[in-house]
Amino acid sequence: MSSHKLSLILIMTLLLTLEALSAGQQSKKPLTNDDVIAMVHKKLPESVIVSAIQAGPGKFNTSTNELIRLNAVGVTEKELNAILAASGKGTSGTAPAPATNGSDQNNGAMPPSKSRMPRVVVTQGDSTEELKLEKTQLAETKTKPSSMKNLAADSAVTQGMQVGINTTVSGVATQMHSGVGGSAVEGAGSIVSGIMSHRTPTVTYVWGVASPTSSNVLQNSKPTFSVDYSRTQGITPDDYEPAIVKLTPAQNTCRIVGATQGKEDVRSSPAADWQMYSHFLEERVSTRPEKLGTGKYKVSPASELQPGEYAVVLRPTSKEKKFSGGDVARAQGDGLMFDAVWTFQIADPAE
């Protein structure tokens, strides 16, 4: 073999070695949130994305805002939980939640989860089921919040909700079963500007849920709910407690959760100066809440619920608590807590 050929072979061997070393170094580059988003956009199977996250290494941002962003672009619950597991405690994946029975729930137990989003599990007799976390839409109207019936008949409200539904990026957060998906409030009230001939300094903000009925149909008129928001970031758990509210169907478009008044630009303000709950209109159901720990409750209605639409919500323990309009609009921090709903329907007739 000539020296020239030998030199070429040595050079090729060296180049291949360097390429292998480079590939090895690149493969060790930590996976990031944007890498996961890129895989989702390329429509890789969920199982492949989860395996890539578990294989590591990873450098993930698991702040509330980032979790909401990930969910909004289509990252699934399993992928989110894999990210939380990989970045939180060095575990490689998420173990399946152990099966539970009714007695476990009655004792306040809830299947463990890596998720930091608020969670609600409903118990009916011996069966339990985790409800999907939904997010309220926000609309504006000049109608004063005197009654839920008047707001439900207001076309500005229903049209505003329709805009919110059409601009929503997540089918969950909503169905955030996620959880996390974003509150589609940014465009929800924009249509109102074309309906109103003029604006007043004060407008009514209306919280509603997309779709006229809940997919969670309960056959028991006195269910028990286990609520856990102890791991939610950006909030003080003791500032909140769970409640049950009756929802008001609005023109076969949505269900109204509640309403309050505020300055017309308050929902875009980053300042935590909106006492929106001090005069909040909603139909609260009398309940028997039992505090099990910080951010953990068991709650059930004090009496049997009549057939209709309801939701478990999280409400401030103090009516004077102040919110940032920007947080409410983007469903982050305290805004996420107030915007979160877990809807259900009591069947007619229920057992």
N, C-alpha and C positions, 0 to 999 in steps of 0.2 A: 504494500500500500504506500502510495506516494505521500510525502510530507504535506503536500497541498491538501489532499483528501483528508488526511488525519487532522489537519488544522480546521477544516470545514466541519468535521464531525464533532471536534471539541467545542467549536463555537456554537453549533446547533444544540449540543448537550447543555452548554452553559445557558443559552437563551431559554430553553425549555425549563431548566431548573429555576431560573429567575422568574419565569412566568408562573410556575407552580407556587413559588414562594409569594409572589404578588397576589395570586388568587387566594392563597391561604390567609394572607393578611386582610384582604378585602372581606373574606367570609367571616372574619372575626369582628368586623365593624358592627357596633351595636345597632340593633333594629330600633327604629324610632316610630313615633305616631304617624309621621308622614309616610314612612315605608308601608305601614299597615294600610293606610288610606290608598296608597298606590296599588297595592295588591287587590283591595276591594274594587277599585275602579277598573282593574284589569279582569274582574270577574273570576278570580281564583276561587276554588271551592272553600267553604268555611273550614273544613277539616284541614286543608293544606295551610291556611293562614294560621289557624290555632297551633298546628305543629311547628310552623316557623317561629311563632312567638315563644313556644315552650322550649325550642331548641336553643334559643339565646345565642349570644348575649343580647341584652336589650337595654335601652336607655329611654324609658317611657315617661311622659308627663301625665300624671293621673289627677291633675287638679279638676275641680268641678267643671270649669269652663272647657277644658280639653275633653273630658268625658262627654259633655254635651255636644261638642263639635264632632267627635268621633261618631257618636250615635246618629247625628244629623246627616252625615255623609254615607251612612249605610253599614257601619261596623256593627256586627250582631252582638247579642248578649254574651254568647260563648266567647267571642273574640275579645270583648271588653273584660270579661272575667279572667281570661288568659293573660291579658295585659296587666291587670291588677295583681294577679298571682305572681307574674314574672318580676314585677317592679316592687312589690310590697315586702315579701318575706323570703324571697329567694326560692320559692317553690316553683316547680316546673309546670304546673297546670292546676286545674280546678277539679277537685274531687266531686263526684255527684252527691247531691244532698241526700241524706238518709231519709228513708220513708218515715212518716209520722202518722200518728193516729189521733183521734179526737181527744183522748185523754191528755196527750202531750200538749196539744194546743190549749186546752182548758187550764193547764198548769202554766201557761204563758210561754211555752217553748216555741221556737220558730226554727225551721231548717236553716243551718248555717249557710252563709254566702260571703263571697269575696267582694260583692258589690257594695259601693258606698252610697248608693241611692236609697231613699226611703222605700220601705217594703211593707206590704199588707197581705196577711194571710187570713182567709175567711174559713170559719168552721161551721158546718151544718151537720148536726148529729155526730156521726163517727167519721165523716169525710172532711178533708181540708184541701184548700186550693189557694195558690198564690194569685192575687189579682194583678193585672197589668197596671203599671203606672201610666196615667194619661196626663196631658198637659192642657190647661185651659187656654182658650183663645181670648183675646181682649178686644172689645169694640167700644166706640164712643157714641153718645147720643146727647141731645139737649133735653130729652125727657127726664124729669126729676125722678129719683129712685123712691117713689112713694109706695109701690107694690110690685111684686114679681109679675103679676098678671099684666100690668100696664107695660112693663119692659118686654114681656114676651110678645105683645101685640105690636111693638114698635118695629117698623120696617127697617129703620136705620140700624138697629141692633142685629137683626137677622141678616141683612145684607153685609154688615161689617163682619159678622161671623163667617159668611160665605167667602169673603175675601181672604180671611185667615185660613180657612180650610183649603182654598185653592193655592195658597202660597206656602203651605206647610212642607218642610223638607223630609220629615220623618213620619212614617206611618205609625209610629208609635210614639217615642219618647216615649211618642206616644206610643207610641205605644211603648214607650220606653220600657217596657218589659225588659225590656230594655230598660228602658228607660230611659233613656234619656233621650230626645228628639227635640226638638226645640219648640218652645212656645211660639206659635205663629202670629205673634201679636204685632210685629213690625208693620204689616200692611193692613191689619184688621180694621182699623178705623179710618183708613184713607178714603174710602168711598163716601164716608159721611160728609166730607167737605163739599162734595158735589150735591148732596141732598140738602144741606143747610143753606139758607140764604145768607145767614150771618153767624158768627160765632160769638158766644158769650165768654167772659173770663173764666167761668166755671162750667165744666161739662161732667156728664155722668159716665163713668167707666163701668163696663159690664163684663163680667167673667162668664164664659160659657164653655160647653163641651161639644165638640163636633159630633154630628149624627144625632138623630132624634131619639134613639133608644140605646141602652147598654147591651152588650153581648153577654154580660154576666147575669144570667137569670137564676135567682135563688128561689128554692122551693120552701125554705124555712123563713117564717116571718119574724124570727127573733135570732138572727145569726150573731156569732161572736167574731170579732176581728182582733188579730194580733198585729200590732204596729211597731215597727223598728226603724228609727231614724238616728240611731246612736252613732253611726259612722259617717253621716252626711257632713261634707266639708263646708266651711265658710259660715257655719251657723252655731248658735249656742242651743243645744237640745232642750235645756230647761226653759227656754223662751216659748216653747210650743207644747201643745197637747192635741191629741186627735179628737175629732168631732164627726158627727154624722149630720149631713144636711139633705133636705129634700130638694130635688131638682125640678125646675119648671120647664116643660117642653115648650118650644117656641116655633110655631108655624111649620111643624114637621121638618125643621132645619137643624136645630140644635137644642141643647138643654141649658138653661141659665142657672148658674151656681149662685151668683150674688152680684151686688153692685155698690158703688160708692161715688161720691163726688170729689172733684179735685180740679186744680188749675189745668187749663187745656194743654199745657206743655209739661205737666208734671211727670208723665211717664218717660220722658227723655232726659230727666234730670238725674245726674249722678249723686246728688246730695241726699243724704238719709234724713229727709225732713217731711216725708209724706205719712201722716197719721191716717192711712186709708182705712184701717179697721175700726177707728173710733166711732164711725157712723156707718158701718157696713150693713147692708140689707141682705139677709139670707134667712132661710127657714131651717133653723137648728132643730134637731131631734133631741129629745131628752135622753141622756145616756147614763150608763154606769161605768165610768172609766176606772181602771185599776192600774196604778203605776207600778211597774215591775223593776224599774231601774232607770238610769238616765237615758232618755230617748226611747224607752221601751214601755209599751202600754198594752193592756187588753181592754177592749171596749165593746159594749153591747147596748142595744136600745133598752130603755127602761120598760117599755111595753111593746107589744107586737106592732110591727110596721104594717101600714095599709098598703095594698098594691100600688105600685108606682115606681118612679125613678129616684134613686138616692146616690149618695157618694160619701166615702170616707175622705175627710180633708184634714189638714194640719193648720191650726189656728193659734195666734199669739195668746199667751196666758194673760197678757196685759193689753187692754184696748188702746193704750197710749203708745204702743210700740211703733217706731218710725221705720219706714222703708225707703229705699232708693227706687225712684221710678225706673231708672235704668236696669236695676236688678230684676224688677218685676217684669219689665218688657223682655228681658233676655233670659228669664227663668234661671237665674243663678243666685247662689247664696240664699238669703232670706226670701228673695223672689221665687226661687225654686220651691221652697217649702209652701209658700202661699198658693202658687200656681198648680201644685200637684193635686191630682184627684184620682180616686179609685172608684169608678162607678159600678153600680149594680142595680138590678131590677127585681122587685118583689113580685113574684108571679101572682096571677089571679085565677083561682084562689090558691094561696100559699098554705103549706101544711101548718 
